[in-house]
Amino acid sequence: MSSELGRSIKVAVGPNGNLLRLEDLPPSDTRRWVARRKAEVVSAVQAGLLSIEAACQRYNLSGEEFEAWQSAIRKHGVGGLRVTQIQAIKRRDLEHCRRA
């Protein structure tokens, strides 16, 4: 009998609607952070698969960087995590501040 029986296995729903387990997350040595990978890590933290601290340690992120990912998703969806989109948002916000 497997020791997995009787234990709950934690899963999260990823940005594409797929189920994520810890082993489905990007490798800890990921260097190329595309929007989907960032969103998977944020989804895993929000679902309780790992804590913010564990995610930051696993991926060598600062708390501020992780919070920026969360904020981008909250405000602009997964597309807000794309580097080109982030640059466009910053330009738009800067122009808005200058007009005010």
C-alpha positions in Angstrom: 0.0 0.0 0.0 1.4 3.4 -1.0 2.2 6.0 1.7 0.6 8.5 -0.6 -2.8 7.0 0.2 -4.6 8.9 2.9 -2.5 12.0 2.4 -3.8 15.0 0.5 -1.8 16.1 -2.5 -1.9 19.8 -2.9 -2.6 21.2 -6.4 -3.2 24.7 -7.8 -4.9 25.8 -10.9 -2.3 27.4 -13.2 -2.7 30.4 -15.5 -3.9 28.3 -18.4 -6.4 26.3 -16.3 -4.0 23.4 -15.9 -3.5 21.7 -12.6 -0.1 22.4 -11.0 1.8 20.3 -8.4 5.1 21.4 -6.9 6.9 19.1 -9.3 5.1 20.9 -12.2 6.6 24.3 -11.3 9.5 25.7 -13.2 12.9 24.4 -12.1 14.7 26.2 -9.3 17.5 27.2 -11.7 15.2 28.9 -14.2 16.9 31.9 -15.8 14.5 32.8 -18.6 11.3 34.0 -16.9 8.5 34.1 -19.4 5.1 35.3 -18.3 3.6 31.8 -18.0 6.3 30.6 -15.6 6.0 33.7 -13.4 2.2 33.2 -13.4 2.6 29.5 -12.4 4.7 30.5 -9.4 2.2 33.2 -8.3 -0.7 30.7 -8.7 1.2 28.1 -6.6 1.8 30.6 -3.8 -1.8 31.8 -3.9 -3.1 28.2 -3.7 -0.8 27.5 -0.8 1.5 25.0 -2.6 4.4 27.0 -1.2 4.9 30.2 0.8 6.1 33.5 -0.6 9.3 32.9 1.4 9.8 29.4 -0.1 9.1 30.7 -3.6 11.6 33.5 -3.2 14.2 31.2 -1.8 13.6 28.5 -4.4 13.8 31.0 -7.3 16.3 33.5 -5.8 13.7 36.3 -6.0 13.3 39.3 -3.7 10.0 39.7 -2.0 9.6 43.0 -3.9 10.0 41.1 -7.2 7.5 38.5 -6.3 5.0 41.2 -5.2 5.5 43.0 -8.5 4.5 39.8 -10.3 1.4 39.4 -8.2 0.5 43.1 -8.7 1.0 42.8 -12.5 -1.3 39.8 -12.7 -3.9 41.5 -10.5 -3.9 44.7 -12.5 -3.2 43.5 -16.1 -3.6 39.7 -16.1 -0.8 37.3 -17.1 0.0 39.6 -20.1 1.1 42.2 -17.6 4.1 40.0 -16.8 5.5 40.3 -20.3 8.6 42.5 -20.4 7.3 44.5 -23.4 4.0 45.0 -21.6 5.7 46.1 -18.4 7.7 48.7 -20.3 4.5 50.0 -22.1 2.6 50.2 -18.7 5.5 52.1 -17.1 5.6 54.6 -20.1 1.8 55.0 -19.9 1.9 55.6 -16.1 4.8 58.1 -16.5 2.9 60.1 -19.2 -0.2 60.1 -17.0 1.8 61.5 -14.1 3.3 64.2 -16.2 -0.2 65.3 -17.4 -1.6 65.4 -13.9 
